[in-house]
Amino acid sequence: MRTSEQPPHAEHRPVPWYLATVLFASTSVIVGVIWDISWHRTIGRDSFWTPAHLAIYAGGLAAGLSCGWLALKTTFSGTGPETGRSVRMWGFRAPLGAWVAIWGAIAMLTSAPFDDWWHNAYGLDVEILSPPHVVLALGICAIQFGALLMALSWQNRASRRAQRGLALAYAYSAGLLLLTLAVLITEYSMPNDWRGPAFHLISAGVFPVVLFSVGRAARLRWPATWTALVYMGVTLVMMWVLPLFPAEPLLAPILRPVDSMVPPEFPLLLAAPAVALDLLLRRAAQPGRAPTRASVDWGVAALGALLFVGIFGVVHWQFGEFMLSEAARNHLFQGDTWGYFNAPGPWQYEFWQGDRFARGGLPTADFLSRAWWALPIGFLSARVGLWVGNWMLAVRR
């Protein structure tokens, strides 16, 4: 992480409304996605025009329209500085983040009729990553990455006084992107999976790239930690709010009594490794060091992977036992969240394949022989994150 020196030609203007709009759109789509998953687990699916779908596509429209307006304004009536910090595409000019968000909005809106046809043809989804949902997920990630790039470009041009608010906006947008990725791997990250090697391998590939890129580029003291806290905070709000609304299943077969919206699972404890990664990146950026030098970044990635895999693995190995216990079956932790189509049974309070991978609370040799691959996977993820973060340091458009 670099120090917050004032960039050349620093800007002092407040955050523009279109950046706030894209941040709102980014929030709306992921809140809608979590709500939609809850809707499927609680009610089933009765029509395309559910409130959750409206929240998703309203966010897509807000991002597309606001960024489309920005492209038209910059092209036909933009000032010299506005044109200079834009990117040309199809004869139009707009900031890079706006173009990414526009492409995301197009992908999202394209997925809508595809998703409606898919459900009419095949019924309720049995997995999150169905073909139309993959198109939707790519669109959502593009909108969130576009919001991140827009906040980043403003942060990199801002005066020192204005940098903190813009850096927080950047970390917030990154936290929503992190949340989207966590939602996409939900089927592999249930508390019952936390003592299985697949969970640790997938997590090592998905999360370090975001935490390292944000940690390198954000001008905050604890950027990766803030990003992880945004992810955890939004998840907790949805987890605590959704069960307050009564609902009942409308699609057979109903295998479990449900009388309120089923919440998402307790968030992964990403703040624990994020603190260690922030400390590591701060150490690498101290005076006299060269944080962008390749030799340094390879070492940072190696140590960062070891820290992430070790802290993340130990925390979830131990916390998983609590989440499956009776002590977690309450509104605070929501340790017993299952949809109406999941038949009750002892399986829901057990680690799946637990005897194979854990005995006496300790990992077995079979687990270790598989899970050690999380280290090289985490190393590659961290190294890509540092490369992206170094690129982000130079983003001005």
C-alpha positions in Angstrom: 0.0 0.0 0.0 1.4 3.4 -1.0 1.4 6.5 1.1 -1.3 9.0 0.4 0.9 11.6 -1.2 -1.0 14.3 -3.1 -1.1 13.4 -6.8 -0.2 16.0 -9.5 -3.2 18.1 -10.6 -5.1 17.0 -7.5 -8.9 17.7 -7.6 -10.9 19.0 -4.8 -14.4 18.7 -6.1 -17.0 16.6 -4.2 -17.9 13.1 -5.3 -20.1 13.4 -8.4 -23.7 12.2 -8.4 -23.1 9.5 -11.1 -20.4 7.8 -8.9 -22.9 7.8 -6.1 -25.5 6.4 -8.4 -23.3 3.5 -9.6 -22.4 2.7 -6.0 -26.2 2.6 -5.2 -26.7 0.4 -8.3 -23.9 -1.9 -7.1 -25.6 -2.2 -3.7 -29.1 -2.7 -5.2 -28.0 -5.6 -7.4 -26.2 -7.6 -4.7 -29.0 -7.0 -2.1 -31.5 -8.2 -4.8 -29.4 -11.3 -5.4 -29.3 -12.2 -1.7 -33.0 -11.5 -1.5 -33.7 -13.6 -4.6 -31.8 -16.6 -3.2 -33.8 -16.2 0.0 -37.0 -16.0 -2.1 -36.2 -19.3 -3.8 -35.4 -21.0 -0.5 -38.5 -19.7 1.2 -41.3 -19.3 -1.4 -40.1 -20.9 -4.6 -40.7 -18.9 -7.7 -44.1 -17.5 -8.7 -43.2 -14.9 -11.4 -40.4 -12.9 -12.9 -41.8 -9.7 -11.2 -40.7 -10.5 -7.7 -39.4 -7.6 -5.5 -36.0 -9.3 -5.5 -35.8 -9.3 -9.3 -36.9 -5.7 -9.4 -34.1 -4.7 -7.0 -31.6 -6.5 -9.2 -32.6 -5.0 -12.5 -33.3 -1.6 -11.1 -29.7 -1.5 -10.1 -28.7 -2.6 -13.6 -30.8 0.2 -15.2 -29.5 2.8 -12.8 -25.9 1.9 -13.6 -26.5 1.7 -17.4 -28.6 5.0 -17.6 -26.3 7.1 -15.4 -23.1 5.9 -17.2 -24.8 6.2 -20.6 -25.7 9.8 -19.7 -22.1 10.4 -18.6 -20.8 9.1 -22.0 -23.2 11.4 -23.9 -22.3 14.4 -21.7 -18.5 13.8 -22.0 -18.7 13.3 -25.7 -20.8 16.3 -26.7 -20.4 18.9 -23.9 -17.4 17.7 -21.8 -14.8 20.1 -20.6 -11.2 19.8 -21.6 -10.2 18.0 -18.3 -13.3 15.7 -18.5 -12.4 14.7 -22.1 -8.8 14.2 -21.1 -9.6 11.7 -18.4 -12.0 9.7 -20.5 -11.6 6.6 -22.8 -12.9 6.6 -26.4 -15.1 3.8 -27.6 -17.5 3.7 -30.6 -16.9 7.4 -31.2 -18.1 8.2 -27.6 -16.0 9.2 -24.6 -16.5 8.2 -20.9 -14.4 7.1 -18.0 -13.1 3.5 -18.1 -15.3 2.5 -15.1 -18.4 3.9 -16.9 -17.8 1.7 -19.9 -17.3 -1.4 -17.7 -20.6 -0.6 -15.9 -22.4 -0.1 -19.2 -21.3 -3.5 -20.4 -22.4 -5.0 -17.1 -25.8 -3.4 -17.4 -26.2 -4.8 -21.0 -25.2 -8.3 -19.8 -27.7 -8.1 -16.8 -30.6 -6.9 -19.0 -29.8 -9.6 -21.5 -29.9 -12.3 -18.8 -33.5 -11.3 -17.7 -35.5 -12.9 -20.6 -33.0 -15.8 -20.7 -33.6 -16.4 -17.0 -37.4 -16.2 -17.3 -37.3 -18.7 -20.2 -35.0 -21.0 -18.2 -37.4 -21.1 -15.2 -40.5 -21.6 -17.4 -38.7 -24.5 -19.2 -36.9 -26.2 -16.3 -38.5 -24.9 -13.1 -36.7 -23.9 -9.9 -32.9 -23.7 -10.1 -31.1 -26.5 -8.3 -27.8 -24.6 -8.2 -26.8 -20.9 -8.2 -24.6 -21.0 -11.3 -27.2 -21.9 -13.9 -26.4 -20.6 -17.5 -28.6 -17.5 -17.2 -27.3 -16.8 -13.7 -23.7 -17.0 -15.1 -24.6 -14.2 -17.6 -26.2 -12.2 -14.8 -23.2 -12.8 -12.4 -20.8 -11.5 -15.1 -23.0 -8.4 -15.5 -23.2 -7.8 -11.8 -19.4 -8.2 -11.4 -18.9 -5.8 -14.3 -21.1 -3.1 -12.7 -19.3 -3.5 -9.3 -15.9 -3.4 -11.0 -17.0 -0.4 -12.9 -18.0 1.3 -9.7 -14.7 0.4 -8.2 -12.8 1.9 -11.2 -14.8 5.1 -11.0 -14.1 5.5 -7.3 -10.5 4.6 -7.9 -9.9 7.1 -10.6 -11.4 9.9 -8.5 -9.3 8.8 -5.5 -6.1 8.8 -7.5 -6.8 12.3 -8.8 -8.1 13.8 -5.5 -6.3 16.1 -3.1 -5.2 14.6 0.2 -8.2 16.2 2.0 -10.7 14.5 -0.3 -8.9 11.2 -0.7 -10.2 9.5 2.5 -13.9 9.7 1.5 -13.1 8.5 -2.1 -10.9 5.7 -0.7 -13.7 4.6 1.5 -16.0 4.6 -1.6 -13.4 2.5 -3.3 -13.2 0.0 -0.4 -17.0 -0.1 -0.2 -17.3 -1.0 -3.9 -14.6 -3.6 -3.5 -16.5 -5.1 -0.5 -19.6 -5.5 -2.6 -17.5 -7.2 -5.3 -16.1 -9.5 -2.6 -19.7 -10.2 -1.4 -20.7 -11.1 -5.0 -17.9 -13.6 -5.3 -18.7 -15.1 -1.8 -22.4 -15.5 -3.0 -21.3 -17.3 -6.1 -19.4 -19.9 -4.2 -22.1 -20.4 -1.5 -22.7 -24.0 -2.6 -19.0 -24.8 -1.6 -18.8 -22.6 1.5 -21.6 -23.7 3.8 -20.4 -24.2 7.5 -20.7 -27.9 6.8 -18.0 -27.6 4.2 -15.5 -25.7 6.4 -13.5 -28.9 7.3 -13.4 -30.1 3.7 -10.4 -29.3 1.4 -12.5 -28.0 -1.5 -13.7 -25.0 0.6 -10.1 -24.0 1.4 -8.9 -24.5 -2.2 -11.7 -22.4 -3.7 -11.4 -19.7 -1.0 -7.6 -19.4 -1.6 -8.3 -18.8 -5.3 -11.1 -16.3 -5.0 -10.5 -14.0 -2.0 -6.7 -13.0 -2.0 -6.9 -11.5 -5.5 -9.5 -8.9 -4.2 -7.9 -8.3 -0.8 -4.4 -7.8 -2.3 -5.5 -5.6 -5.1 -7.5 -3.3 -2.8 -4.8 -3.4 -0.2 -2.2 -2.2 -2.7 -4.3 0.5 -4.4 -6.5 2.1 -1.7 -5.3 5.1 0.2 -6.5 3.9 3.5 -4.7 2.7 6.6 -6.6 -0.7 6.7 -8.0 -1.1 3.1 -8.3 -4.9 3.0 -9.9 -4.9 6.4 -12.4 -2.3 5.4 -13.2 -4.3 2.3 -13.8 -7.5 4.4 -15.9 -5.6 6.9 -18.1 -4.2 4.1 -18.7 -7.7 2.9 -19.4 -9.0 6.4 -21.6 -6.0 7.4 -23.9 -6.2 4.3 -24.3 -9.9 4.8 -25.1 -9.6 8.5 -27.7 -6.9 7.8 -29.4 -9.1 5.2 -29.1 -12.1 7.5 -30.8 -10.3 10.4 -33.4 -8.4 8.4 -34.8 -11.1 6.1 -36.2 -13.4 8.8 -38.3 -10.5 10.2 -40.6 -10.9 7.2 -43.2 -13.7 7.3 -43.4 -16.0 4.2 -44.4 -19.5 3.3 -43.5 -22.0 0.5 -45.7 -21.9 -2.7 -44.0 -24.6 -4.7 -44.1 -28.3 -4.0 -42.6 -30.5 -2.7 -42.4 -28.8 0.8 -40.1 -30.9 2.9 -39.5 -28.4 5.8 -41.9 -26.0 7.5 -40.9 -22.4 6.8 -42.8 -19.4 8.1 -40.3 -16.5 7.4 -37.7 -15.5 4.8 -34.7 -17.9 5.0 -31.6 -15.8 5.6 -28.1 -16.2 4.1 -25.5 -18.1 6.1 -23.2 -16.3 8.6 -20.5 -14.5 6.6 -17.0 -15.9 6.2 -14.6 -14.4 8.7 -12.4 -12.7 6.1 -11.6 -9.8 8.4 -9.2 -12.0 10.3 -6.7 -12.7 7.4 -7.4 -9.2 6.0 -5.8 -7.5 9.1 -2.7 -9.6 8.6 -2.5 -8.8 4.9 -2.9 -5.0 5.6 0.0 -5.2 8.0 2.1 -7.1 5.5 1.4 -4.6 2.7 2.1 -1.7 5.0 5.5 -3.3 5.9 6.2 -3.7 2.2 5.4 -0.1 1.5 7.7 1.4 4.1 10.3 4.0 3.0 13.3 2.5 1.4 11.3 -0.4 -0.1 9.9 -0.7 -3.6 6.4 -2.1 -3.4 6.0 -2.3 -7.1 9.3 -4.1 -7.8 8.6 -7.6 -9.1 11.1 -9.3 -6.8 9.5 -7.7 -3.7 5.9 -8.5 -4.9 6.8 -12.2 -5.4 7.9 -12.4 -1.8 4.9 -10.5 -0.6 2.6 -12.8 -2.5 4.3 -15.9 -1.0 4.1 -14.7 2.6 0.6 -13.3 2.0 -0.6 -16.7 0.7 0.9 -18.4 3.8 -0.8 -15.8 6.1 -4.2 -16.0 4.3 -4.4 -19.8 4.0 -3.1 -20.3 7.6 -5.3 -17.7 9.4 -8.4 -18.3 7.2 -8.0 -22.1 7.6 -7.6 -22.2 11.3 -10.3 -19.7 12.0 -12.9 -21.5 10.0 -11.8 -24.9 11.1 -12.6 -23.9 14.7 -15.5 -21.6 14.1 -17.3 -24.2 12.0 -17.7 -26.4 15.0 -19.5 -23.6 16.8 -21.7 -22.8 13.7 -23.0 -26.4 13.7 -23.7 -26.5 17.4 -26.9 -25.7 19.2 -25.4 -22.4 20.5 -25.5 -20.9 16.9 -29.1 -21.8 16.3 -30.5 -18.3 17.0 -31.2 -15.0 15.3 -27.7 -13.7 15.9 -25.8 -16.4 14.1 -28.5 -18.1 12.1 -26.8 -21.5 12.4 -29.7 -23.5 11.0 -30.8 -21.9 7.8 -32.3 -24.3 5.3 -34.8 -24.0 2.5 -38.2 -25.6 2.4 -36.9 -28.2 -0.1 -34.2 -29.5 2.3 -35.6 -32.4 4.3 -34.6 -32.2 8.0 -32.1 -34.6 9.3 -28.9 -35.0 11.4 -26.8 -34.2 8.3 -27.5 -30.5 8.7 -25.5 -30.4 12.0 -22.5 -32.4 10.8 -19.4 -31.7 8.8 -19.9 -33.3 5.4 -17.3 -36.0 4.9 -16.1 -35.1 8.4 -14.8 -38.5 9.4 -12.6 -38.6 6.3 -11.0 -35.2 6.8 -11.1 -34.6 10.6 -10.7 -36.9 13.7 -10.7 -35.6 17.2 -11.0 -32.1 16.0 -7.7 -32.3 14.0 -7.2 -32.6 10.2 -6.4 -36.0 8.9 -3.5 -36.9 6.6 -6.1 -37.2 3.7 -7.2 -33.6 4.4 -3.6 -32.2 4.5 -2.6 -34.1 1.3 -5.4 -32.2 -0.5 -5.6 -28.9 1.3 -1.9 -28.0 0.9 -2.7 -27.1 -2.7 -4.4 -24.0 -1.2 -0.9 -22.5 -0.7 0.2 -22.4 -4.4 -3.4 -21.4 -5.4 -3.3 -18.6 -2.8 0.1 -17.5 -4.0 -1.1 -17.2 -7.6 -4.2 -15.4 -6.4 -2.2 -13.0 -4.3 0.3 -12.3 -7.1 -2.4 -11.5 -9.5 -4.0 -9.2 -6.9 -0.7 -7.3 -6.5 -0.3 -7.0 -10.2 -3.9 -5.6 -10.5 -3.3 -3.3 -7.6 -0.1 -1.9 -9.1 -2.1 -1.2 -12.3 -4.8 0.4 -10.3 -2.3 2.8 -8.7 -2.0 4.4 -12.1 -5.7 4.6 -13.0 -6.7 8.2 -13.7 -9.5 7.8 -16.3 
